[in-house]
Amino acid sequence: QVQLRESGGGLTEPGGSLRLTCEVSGRIRSVTAMGWYRQAPGKQRELVAMISSGGYANYADAVKGRFTISRDNAKNTATLEMNNLTLDDTAVYYCNSRHTVVEGASYGQDYWGKGTQVTVSS
């Protein structure tokens, strides 16, 4: 069984920094990409950042230059460093693992974490 465990998040002031970490556990053979989505109250879930197994990263325009995603393929973890946070970054952040293939499987599936709250408030 695949599980995504998220850590980090919390409360900070505008201009502050936070770090989110996601670990994918289980009998994992490969994870094509890992990343983060977020959902603010009353809004749809949106992509924040995604990184491939080869290290290629893409970001939402709203976070470019402020957020950095990294990945440890050996540990199946992804980290999102968030700097210069603004009020608009307040949301529940969800970890996503794309096309995750478990041992013995011939196809991959997408998995989601339960979400972690990030609140930016003065």
C-alpha positions in Angstrom: 0.0 0.0 0.0 1.3 3.4 -0.9 1.2 6.2 1.6 2.2 9.9 1.3 3.3 11.5 4.5 3.5 15.3 4.6 5.3 17.4 7.2 6.0 21.0 7.6 3.6 23.9 7.1 2.2 26.0 9.8 1.8 29.7 10.4 4.1 32.5 9.4 4.0 36.2 8.7 4.2 37.8 5.2 7.8 37.6 4.0 8.5 34.5 6.0 9.6 31.0 5.0 8.3 27.5 5.5 9.4 24.1 4.3 7.1 21.2 3.3 8.4 17.6 2.9 6.6 14.7 1.4 7.6 11.1 1.8 6.2 8.3 -0.4 6.3 4.9 1.4 5.4 1.4 0.4 6.8 -1.1 -2.0 7.7 1.5 -4.5 9.5 0.7 -7.7 9.4 4.1 -9.3 7.8 7.5 -9.0 7.7 9.5 -12.3 7.1 12.9 -10.6 6.4 14.3 -7.2 5.0 17.7 -6.4 2.7 19.9 -4.5 -0.8 21.3 -5.2 -2.7 23.8 -3.0 -6.3 24.7 -2.4 -7.4 27.9 -0.8 -10.9 28.4 0.6 -13.4 28.8 -2.2 -10.9 28.0 -4.9 -10.0 25.0 -7.0 -6.9 23.0 -6.3 -4.0 24.3 -8.3 -0.5 23.0 -9.2 2.3 24.7 -7.2 5.4 22.8 -8.3 6.3 19.5 -9.7 9.7 17.7 -10.2 10.5 14.7 -12.3 12.7 11.8 -11.4 15.3 13.4 -13.6 15.2 16.7 -11.6 13.2 18.8 -14.1 11.0 21.2 -12.2 8.1 23.3 -13.2 6.4 26.0 -11.1 3.2 27.9 -11.1 3.8 31.5 -12.2 2.6 32.8 -8.9 5.5 31.1 -7.0 8.3 31.3 -9.5 11.4 32.8 -7.9 10.1 32.3 -4.4 9.5 28.5 -4.1 12.0 25.8 -4.8 11.2 22.1 -5.1 13.8 19.3 -4.7 13.7 15.6 -4.6 15.6 12.6 -3.2 14.9 9.7 -5.5 16.5 7.2 -3.2 14.3 8.2 -0.3 11.2 9.0 -2.4 10.9 12.4 -0.8 10.2 15.8 -2.2 10.8 19.1 -0.4 9.2 22.5 -1.1 11.1 25.5 0.2 8.8 28.5 0.3 10.3 31.9 0.7 8.9 35.4 0.8 5.4 34.1 1.5 2.4 36.3 0.9 -1.2 36.2 2.1 -2.2 34.6 -1.2 -0.1 31.6 -0.4 -2.4 30.6 2.4 -3.9 27.2 1.5 -3.9 23.6 2.2 -1.0 22.0 0.4 -1.3 18.5 -1.0 1.6 16.2 -2.0 1.1 14.3 -5.2 3.1 11.4 -6.6 2.5 10.8 -10.3 2.6 7.5 -12.1 3.8 5.6 -9.0 4.6 2.0 -9.8 4.7 -0.5 -6.9 6.6 -3.8 -7.0 4.8 -6.4 -9.0 2.6 -3.9 -10.8 2.6 -3.3 -14.5 1.1 0.2 -14.4 1.4 3.3 -12.3 -1.2 5.3 -10.3 -1.3 8.8 -8.9 -1.5 9.2 -5.1 -2.3 12.1 -2.8 -1.4 13.1 0.7 -4.0 14.3 3.2 -2.8 17.9 3.0 -1.0 20.3 5.4 -2.1 23.8 6.2 0.0 26.8 5.4 -1.2 30.1 6.8 0.4 33.4 6.1 -1.0 36.1 8.4 0.1 39.4 9.9 
